[in-house]
């Protein structure tokens, strides 16, 4: 465990997917603890490629990522170019 206490409250998550010619845009919004994937990707140990594999895959695959914490909500937008055929 990462030292987080189990939170008994129910959480909220919203996932939106937009398809454009040759581009896929994911928007993920939740009310969990702040988690800036952009900062995490920069802080990762480059020597151990097995750690944080999900973050590594997303940060290498994404054309663009943008994270904000707005009014206590995590808002992450991920743009993936070349993922949808025109």
C-alpha atoms as a printed R data frame, in Angstrom:
   type eleno elety resid chain resno       x      y       z
1  ATOM     1    CA   UNK     A     1   0.000  0.000   0.000
2  ATOM     2    CA   UNK     A     2   1.015  3.588  -0.484
3  ATOM     3    CA   UNK     A     3   0.052  4.755   2.969
4  ATOM     4    CA   UNK     A     4  -3.400  5.953   1.927
5  ATOM     5    CA   UNK     A     5  -6.254  5.186   4.286
6  ATOM     6    CA   UNK     A     6  -9.251  3.452   2.811
7  ATOM     7    CA   UNK     A     7 -11.861  6.053   1.997
8  ATOM     8    CA   UNK     A     8 -15.375  4.799   2.698
9  ATOM     9    CA   UNK     A     9 -17.091  7.526   0.664
10 ATOM    10    CA   UNK     A    10 -18.332  6.756  -2.822
11 ATOM    11    CA   UNK     A    11 -16.403  8.516  -5.534
12 ATOM    12    CA   UNK     A    12 -17.371 10.033  -8.842
13 ATOM    13    CA   UNK     A    13 -15.695  9.429 -12.210
14 ATOM    14    CA   UNK     A    14 -16.696 10.679 -15.643
15 ATOM    15    CA   UNK     A    15 -15.009  9.499 -18.846
16 ATOM    16    CA   UNK     A    16 -15.726 11.149 -22.196
17 ATOM    17    CA   UNK     A    17 -14.309  9.989 -25.515
18 ATOM    18    CA   UNK     A    18 -14.301 12.129 -28.645
19 ATOM    19    CA   UNK     A    19 -13.327 10.708 -32.023
20 ATOM    20    CA   UNK     A    20 -12.122 12.984 -34.766
21 ATOM    21    CA   UNK     A    21 -10.448 11.964 -38.005
22 ATOM    22    CA   UNK     A    22  -7.126 10.407 -36.957
23 ATOM    23    CA   UNK     A    23  -7.466 11.681 -33.363
24 ATOM    24    CA   UNK     A    24  -8.941 10.283 -30.170
25 ATOM    25    CA   UNK     A    25  -9.462 12.603 -27.180
26 ATOM    26    CA   UNK     A    26 -10.093 11.207 -23.702
27 ATOM    27    CA   UNK     A    27 -11.357 13.392 -20.882
28 ATOM    28    CA   UNK     A    28 -11.332 11.885 -17.400
29 ATOM    29    CA   UNK     A    29 -12.755 13.689 -14.370
30 ATOM    30    CA   UNK     A    30 -12.907 12.328 -10.806
31 ATOM    31    CA   UNK     A    31 -13.174 13.475  -7.195
32 ATOM    32    CA   UNK     A    32 -10.346 11.336  -5.775
33 ATOM    33    CA   UNK     A    33  -7.076 12.602  -4.302
34 ATOM    34    CA   UNK     A    34  -5.137 14.979  -6.582
35 ATOM    35    CA   UNK     A    35  -3.029 12.978  -9.051
36 ATOM    36    CA   UNK     A    36  -1.109 14.925 -11.663
37 ATOM    37    CA   UNK     A    37  -0.037 12.333 -14.242
38 ATOM    38    CA   UNK     A    38   2.197 14.902 -15.977
39 ATOM    39    CA   UNK     A    39   4.252 15.415 -12.783
40 ATOM    40    CA   UNK     A    40   4.313 11.680 -12.016
41 ATOM    41    CA   UNK     A    41   5.658 10.897 -15.487
42 ATOM    42    CA   UNK     A    42   8.511 13.387 -14.967
43 ATOM    43    CA   UNK     A    43   9.356 12.060 -11.467
44 ATOM    44    CA   UNK     A    44   9.563  8.377 -12.420
45 ATOM    45    CA   UNK     A    45  12.733  6.386 -11.971
46 ATOM    46    CA   UNK     A    46  14.012  6.001 -15.529
47 ATOM    47    CA   UNK     A    47  16.117  2.979 -14.531
48 ATOM    48    CA   UNK     A    48  13.220  0.727 -13.491
49 ATOM    49    CA   UNK     A    49  10.951  0.415 -16.537
50 ATOM    50    CA   UNK     A    50   8.574 -1.941 -14.705
51 ATOM    51    CA   UNK     A    51   7.435  0.696 -12.207
52 ATOM    52    CA   UNK     A    52   4.399  2.802 -13.111
53 ATOM    53    CA   UNK     A    53   3.987  0.961 -16.417
54 ATOM    54    CA   UNK     A    54   0.510  2.425 -17.039
55 ATOM    55    CA   UNK     A    55   1.745  6.007 -16.687
56 ATOM    56    CA   UNK     A    56   4.716  5.190 -18.929
57 ATOM    57    CA   UNK     A    57   2.479  3.783 -21.665
58 ATOM    58    CA   UNK     A    58   0.064  6.716 -21.575
59 ATOM    59    CA   UNK     A    59   2.784  9.390 -21.505
60 ATOM    60    CA   UNK     A    60   4.673  7.792 -24.412
61 ATOM    61    CA   UNK     A    61   1.534  7.146 -26.500
62 ATOM    62    CA   UNK     A    62  -0.211 10.486 -25.930
63 ATOM    63    CA   UNK     A    63   0.373 13.340 -28.335
64 ATOM    64    CA   UNK     A    64  -0.708 15.725 -25.592
65 ATOM    65    CA   UNK     A    65  -1.735 15.481 -21.919
66 ATOM    66    CA   UNK     A    66  -3.171 18.189 -19.726
67 ATOM    67    CA   UNK     A    67  -4.035 17.899 -16.017
68 ATOM    68    CA   UNK     A    68  -5.858 20.371 -13.778
69 ATOM    69    CA   UNK     A    69  -7.365 20.164 -10.309
70 ATOM    70    CA   UNK     A    70 -10.454 22.345 -10.459
71 ATOM    71    CA   UNK     A    71 -12.583 22.808  -7.327
72 ATOM    72    CA   UNK     A    72 -11.265 19.524  -5.912
73 ATOM    73    CA   UNK     A    73 -11.819 17.563  -9.135
74 ATOM    74    CA   UNK     A    74  -9.031 15.927 -11.132
75 ATOM    75    CA   UNK     A    75  -9.468 16.757 -14.807
76 ATOM    76    CA   UNK     A    76  -7.205 14.937 -17.268
77 ATOM    77    CA   UNK     A    77  -7.329 15.328 -21.046
78 ATOM    78    CA   UNK     A    78  -5.344 12.958 -23.247
79 ATOM    79    CA   UNK     A    79  -4.978 13.420 -26.995
80 ATOM    80    CA   UNK     A    80  -3.973 10.407 -29.070
81 ATOM    81    CA   UNK     A    81  -3.131 11.199 -32.697
82 ATOM    82    CA   UNK     A    82  -3.091  8.478 -35.334
83 ATOM    83    CA   UNK     A    83  -5.404  6.201 -33.319
84 ATOM    84    CA   UNK     A    84  -8.532  6.527 -35.487
85 ATOM    85    CA   UNK     A    85  -8.646  5.991 -39.222
86 ATOM    86    CA   UNK     A    86  -9.980  8.893 -41.264
